[in-house]
């Protein structure tokens, strides 16, 4: 049988799992009787842990309280949290760098030496390249997420890639993070169509709009929907190019926010990408150093032909 202090930690660990426990189940796990479980539950409550008890067979569950009590993490969870905090310290959300570092410092102080070694080893051999993209205000992310949860229309001032400002009203559906940017996918009320917005270009207006009935998503694969939207739709020219390499090889070189890659067979794939400049498209594809064939648009096919002749003349 566990000693009282060890038993309380074991009980807390069980209650942190996302399920309800009956008194009998907890007693069996802890090898005590149900009355001891009740006393231990009262001790946890006295320490600030909000243990909720429901009538009937539902049992006990650890809920949200007025303050954050200490949490118990297993080895893998502790390492994952430490790595996540270190990543967040240099991430794309503005204003959380200091709080992430403070939380990481507190966690590392209590990590066992074996886990601290794992975290420090990864940090020692990793070089982080700072993101060049615009950061997102965490308050904006929270405000957008709240309107999605509450199904409230969202009004915001939006700055497009040309710097022009416009007022948008949308029925927000989902936030999508690509690793470099945060996007909102929503139904544009004035344009009567689905739209994708960069969150760092949004300035929400308060109060939010009325509630709305959620619409069917524009695609079951929202990640793919976003990728197609940000790689081709905003641009004057939408290119379709066959690359003579496997899709996995192309995916290692081409970010999903730059182009959509579709496998053709084991040795080739299709790239869909876009730009407002034919020269930019031609040079961009050529610099991959993959054998390729341009299919469309016709303007790009002709421009590649002209550039190829010009390069050939330059070395003849």
matplotlib code that plots the C-alpha trace (Angstrom):
import matplotlib.pyplot as plt

x = [0.0, 1.2, 2.1, -0.3, 1.8, 2.6, -1.0, -2.2, 0.2, -1.0, -4.6, -3.9, -2.3, -5.3, -7.7, -5.8, -6.7, -9.7, -12.3, -14.6, -13.5, -15.9, -14.8, -14.6, -12.3, -10.0, -9.9, -8.9, -6.1, -4.8, -5.4, -7.4, -11.1, -13.6, -13.6, -9.9, -10.5, -13.0, -10.6, -7.8, -10.2, -10.9, -7.1, -6.6, -9.4, -7.8, -4.6, -6.5, -7.3, -10.9, -12.1, -15.7, -18.0, -21.2, -24.1, -24.7, -22.0, -20.2, -17.8, -14.9, -13.2, -10.6, -12.1, -11.0, -10.6, -10.1, -6.3, -3.8, -2.6, 0.5, 0.3, 1.8, 3.5, 5.1, 8.6, 7.5, 4.9, 7.5, 10.0, 7.2, 6.2, 9.8, 10.4, 7.1, 7.9, 11.4, 9.8, 7.1, 9.8, 10.9, 7.6, 5.1, 2.9, 4.0, 4.2, 4.6, 8.4, 9.1, 6.3, 7.4, 10.9, 9.7, 7.6, 10.5, 12.9, 10.4, 9.9, 13.7, 14.3, 12.2, 13.0, 14.9, 18.5, 17.8, 15.0, 16.9, 19.7, 17.4, 16.0, 19.4, 20.9, 18.2, 18.7, 22.5, 22.4, 19.6, 19.9, 16.6, 16.2, 14.1, 10.8, 10.9, 7.1, 4.9, 3.9, 0.4, -1.0, -2.2, -5.2, -6.3, -6.0, -8.0, -10.7, -11.0, -11.1, -13.8, -16.0, -15.5, -16.5, -19.5, -20.6, -20.6, -20.0, -16.7, -16.2, -12.6, -10.5, -8.3, -5.1, -4.5, -1.0, -1.1, -1.7, -5.3, -7.7, -11.3, -14.0, -14.9, -17.7, -17.4, -18.8, -15.5, -15.0, -11.5, -8.0, -5.2, -1.5, 1.0, 4.2, 4.8, 1.4, -2.0, -5.0, -8.8, -11.1, -14.6, -17.7, -17.5, -21.0, -20.7, -19.1, -21.3, -18.3, -15.6, -12.5, -9.1, -7.5, -4.1, -4.6, -1.6, -3.5, -6.7, -7.9, -11.1, -13.9, -15.8, -18.5, -18.9, -21.9, -24.9, -24.9, -25.0, -25.8, -22.6, -22.3, -20.9, -17.1, -15.8, -13.7, -13.3, -9.5, -9.1, -5.3, -5.5, -8.1, -5.9, -2.9, -4.6, -6.1, -2.8, -0.7, -2.8, -6.1, -4.6, -2.3, -2.7, -1.1, -1.8, 0.8, 0.7, 4.1, 5.2, 8.3, 10.3, 11.0, 8.9, 6.4, 8.3, 11.5, 9.6, 7.8, 11.2, 12.0, 8.6, 6.7, 2.9, 2.3, 4.2, 2.8, 0.5, 2.2, 0.1, 1.8, 1.5, 3.5, 6.6, 8.9, 7.0, 4.5, 2.4, 3.1, 0.4, 1.6, 1.0, 2.5, 1.8, 5.1, 5.8, 9.5, 9.2, 7.4, 9.9, 13.0, 11.5, 10.7, 14.1, 16.0, 14.7, 17.1, 14.5, 13.6, 10.2, 7.6, 5.3, 1.7, -0.1, -0.8, 0.0, 1.8, 4.2, 4.9, 5.8, 7.9, 9.9, 10.5, 11.8, 14.0, 15.4, 16.4, 17.9, 20.0, 21.1, 22.3, 24.2, 26.5, 26.6]
y = [0.0, 3.5, 6.0, 8.9, 11.5, 9.1, 8.0, 11.6, 12.1, 8.8, 9.9, 13.3, 11.6, 9.4, 12.4, 14.4, 11.9, 13.1, 10.7, 10.2, 7.8, 6.1, 5.8, 2.0, 2.3, 4.7, 2.5, -0.5, 1.4, 2.8, -0.4, 1.3, 1.4, 3.9, 5.9, 6.5, 7.8, 10.3, 11.5, 11.9, 13.7, 16.2, 16.7, 17.5, 20.0, 21.6, 22.0, 23.9, 21.1, 21.4, 17.8, 17.6, 14.8, 14.0, 12.0, 8.4, 6.4, 9.2, 9.7, 12.1, 14.4, 17.1, 20.4, 24.0, 26.1, 29.8, 29.4, 27.0, 24.3, 22.3, 19.7, 16.2, 15.3, 12.0, 11.9, 12.2, 14.9, 17.0, 16.8, 17.7, 20.7, 21.9, 21.6, 23.4, 26.3, 26.7, 26.7, 29.2, 31.6, 32.1, 31.5, 33.5, 34.8, 38.2, 38.9, 35.3, 35.0, 36.2, 34.2, 31.1, 31.5, 32.1, 28.9, 27.0, 28.1, 27.0, 23.6, 23.0, 23.7, 20.7, 18.3, 15.2, 15.3, 12.6, 14.7, 17.9, 16.3, 15.3, 18.8, 20.5, 18.0, 18.9, 22.6, 22.3, 20.7, 22.8, 26.1, 28.1, 30.4, 33.4, 33.7, 36.6, 36.6, 39.0, 38.0, 37.7, 39.5, 36.7, 38.9, 38.8, 35.0, 34.7, 37.0, 35.2, 31.8, 33.0, 34.1, 30.6, 28.9, 31.1, 31.2, 35.0, 37.0, 38.8, 42.3, 43.4, 45.9, 44.0, 45.1, 43.1, 42.5, 45.8, 47.7, 48.7, 48.6, 47.3, 46.4, 42.7, 40.8, 37.0, 34.0, 32.5, 28.8, 27.7, 29.0, 27.3, 27.6, 26.8, 27.2, 30.7, 32.4, 32.1, 32.1, 32.4, 30.5, 32.1, 32.9, 36.5, 37.9, 40.7, 38.6, 35.6, 33.2, 31.5, 33.5, 33.1, 35.9, 36.4, 36.9, 39.3, 41.6, 41.6, 44.2, 42.9, 45.4, 45.2, 44.2, 41.1, 40.5, 38.3, 34.6, 32.5, 29.0, 27.2, 26.4, 23.2, 23.6, 24.5, 21.3, 18.3, 18.9, 22.4, 22.3, 21.4, 24.1, 26.7, 25.6, 25.8, 29.2, 30.9, 29.4, 30.1, 32.0, 35.4, 35.7, 36.8, 33.6, 30.1, 27.7, 23.9, 22.2, 18.6, 17.9, 14.8, 13.8, 11.9, 13.9, 13.3, 14.9, 17.9, 18.3, 18.6, 21.7, 23.3, 24.7, 24.0, 27.8, 28.1, 25.3, 22.3, 19.0, 16.1, 12.7, 11.5, 8.3, 7.0, 9.3, 12.5, 14.9, 17.9, 21.4, 24.0, 27.5, 31.1, 34.5, 38.0, 37.7, 35.3, 35.8, 35.0, 31.8, 30.7, 31.4, 30.0, 26.6, 26.5, 27.0, 23.8, 22.0, 19.4, 18.4, 20.0, 20.7, 23.7, 23.1, 26.3, 29.2, 29.7, 33.0, 31.1, 28.5, 31.2, 33.1, 30.0, 29.5, 33.0, 32.8, 29.5, 30.9, 34.0, 31.8, 29.6, 32.7, 33.9, 30.9, 30.1]
z = [0.0, -0.9, 1.9, 2.2, 0.2, -2.6, -2.7, -3.1, -6.1, -7.6, -7.1, -8.7, -11.7, -12.2, -12.0, -14.6, -17.2, -19.3, -17.8, -14.8, -12.0, -9.6, -6.0, -6.4, -9.4, -7.6, -4.5, -6.6, -8.3, -5.0, -3.1, -0.4, 0.6, -0.7, 2.5, 2.2, -1.3, -0.1, 2.6, 0.0, -2.4, 0.5, 1.0, -2.7, -2.5, 0.5, -1.6, -4.3, -6.8, -8.0, -7.8, -8.9, -7.8, -9.7, -8.5, -9.6, -11.3, -13.1, -10.1, -9.8, -12.3, -12.0, -13.2, -13.8, -10.7, -9.9, -10.0, -11.6, -9.2, -9.8, -12.6, -12.8, -16.0, -17.0, -18.5, -22.2, -21.3, -19.5, -22.3, -24.9, -22.8, -22.4, -26.2, -26.9, -24.6, -26.1, -29.6, -28.6, -27.3, -30.9, -32.6, -34.7, -31.8, -30.5, -26.8, -25.4, -25.7, -22.1, -20.5, -22.4, -21.2, -17.6, -17.7, -19.2, -16.5, -13.8, -15.5, -15.9, -12.3, -11.2, -14.0, -13.0, -14.3, -16.9, -18.4, -18.1, -20.1, -22.9, -23.2, -23.0, -25.6, -28.1, -27.5, -27.8, -31.2, -32.7, -34.4, -34.8, -37.7, -36.6, -38.5, -41.0, -41.2, -39.3, -35.8, -34.6, -31.5, -29.1, -28.1, -31.8, -31.9, -28.8, -30.0, -33.3, -31.6, -29.2, -32.2, -33.7, -30.5, -29.8, -33.5, -33.6, -36.7, -36.7, -38.0, -38.7, -40.6, -43.1, -44.8, -48.0, -49.6, -51.3, -48.0, -48.8, -45.9, -46.0, -43.5, -43.6, -41.9, -41.8, -40.2, -38.9, -39.3, -38.4, -37.7, -39.6, -38.8, -41.5, -39.4, -40.7, -40.7, -39.1, -41.3, -40.7, -43.0, -43.0, -44.9, -46.2, -45.6, -48.2, -50.9, -50.3, -50.6, -48.5, -48.0, -46.3, -44.3, -42.8, -39.1, -38.7, -41.1, -39.1, -36.5, -35.0, -34.1, -30.8, -30.2, -32.4, -34.6, -34.0, -33.8, -37.0, -37.9, -39.0, -42.7, -44.2, -44.5, -48.0, -48.0, -45.7, -46.0, -44.7, -44.8, -48.5, -49.1, -47.4, -49.4, -52.7, -51.7, -50.7, -53.5, -56.7, -56.1, -55.0, -58.1, -61.7, -63.1, -61.9, -63.1, -63.6, -63.9, -64.0, -62.0, -62.9, -59.3, -56.7, -54.8, -51.5, -53.0, -54.3, -50.9, -49.2, -51.3, -51.8, -48.8, -48.7, -48.7, -52.0, -54.1, -54.0, -55.0, -56.4, -57.1, -60.7, -60.4, -58.5, -60.5, -61.1, -59.6, -60.5, -59.0, -58.8, -57.8, -58.6, -59.0, -60.4, -62.5, -65.3, -64.8, -61.1, -61.9, -64.6, -62.5, -59.3, -61.0, -62.7, -59.5, -58.0, -60.3, -61.2, -64.7, -65.4, -68.1, -68.0, -69.0, -68.2, -68.3, -72.0, -71.2, -68.9, -71.6, -74.1, -71.5, -70.7, -74.4, -74.8, -71.7, -72.8, -76.2, -74.5, -72.1, -75.0, -76.9, -73.9, -73.8, -77.6]

ax = plt.figure().add_subplot(projection="3d")
ax.plot(x, y, z, "-o")
ax.set_aspect("equal")
plt.show()
